[in-house]
Structures are given as structure tokens and as C-alpha cells.
Amino acid sequence: MGIIVAKYPCKLKTSSHFIMIHKYDGTQEKCPVPLVNMRLILKKMAVDDQCVIRINDLASVSDIPKFLIKQGYCYSQQTIANGIIEITIENKKIDSRD
């Protein structure tokens, strides 16, 4: 139900930096709360950070992917169990010119 942030080290080229993986469990909340919380997390994310959210509210399952597509985020979605959807979002926006 809360927002969890974990740091995982990742080496890129010759330098080392940390990639933040933001985890948010919105399974106990109804739309628009998961969407609002996800947007707050996305604003805080640096390039290459990830956000993993879990939702099961039908409105959120519909609205969140629409928002991500509209804003140009790369994401993947999978069903975990009992109607819980896990969405992994990368902070690498898609270039709409391609």
C-alpha cells in the first residue's frame, strides 16, 4: 500500500551509478489514487530509473497505460495473480519522431 524505493547498483560504460527502482503497491486503492501516486513517482525519477506498480482497480488498469502511452513512456505489463496487474515503467521516453 505504501511507496517503497530501493537502490540497485548498475555499471554503465566505465562509470558506476545507481538506478532507482521505485515500487508502489496500489492494490488497496481506487482510481484516481494509483494514477496520481504514479505521476508523483515519475516526476521524481531520473533517467534510467524504473517504477514497478501493482494495481487491480479496473479504472486504473485502463487509465494508467493510456497515460503512459500518451506521455511516451516505455513500459511492460503482466498479470501477477487474482487480477493484479504489475506495470514496469522505464524513465526512457519514446521519441515520437521514429
Secondary structure as the mmCIF struct_conf table of DSSP 4:
data_model
#
loop_
_struct_conf.conf_type_id
_struct_conf.id
_struct_conf.beg_label_comp_id
_struct_conf.beg_label_asym_id
_struct_conf.beg_label_seq_id
_struct_conf.end_label_comp_id
_struct_conf.end_label_asym_id
_struct_conf.end_label_seq_id
STRN STRN1 ILE A 3 LEU A 12
TURN_TY1_P TURN_TY1_P1 LYS A 13 THR A 14
STRN STRN2 SER A 15 ASP A 25
TURN_TY1_P TURN_TY1_P2 THR A 27 GLN A 28
TURN_TY1_P TURN_TY1_P3 CYS A 31 PRO A 32
HELX_RH_AL_P HELX_RH_AL_P1 VAL A 33 LYS A 44
HELX_LH_PP_P HELX_LH_PP_P1 MET A 45 ALA A 46
TURN_TY1_P TURN_TY1_P4 VAL A 47 ASP A 48
STRN STRN3 GLN A 50 ILE A 55
HELX_RH_AL_P HELX_RH_AL_P2 LEU A 58 GLN A 71
TURN_TY1_P TURN_TY1_P5 GLY A 72 GLY A 72
STRN STRN4 TYR A 73 THR A 79
BEND BEND1 ALA A 81 ALA A 81
TURN_TY1_P TURN_TY1_P6 ASN A 82 GLY A 83
STRN STRN5 ILE A 85 LYS A 93
TURN_TY1_P TURN_TY1_P7 SER A 96 ARG A 97
#
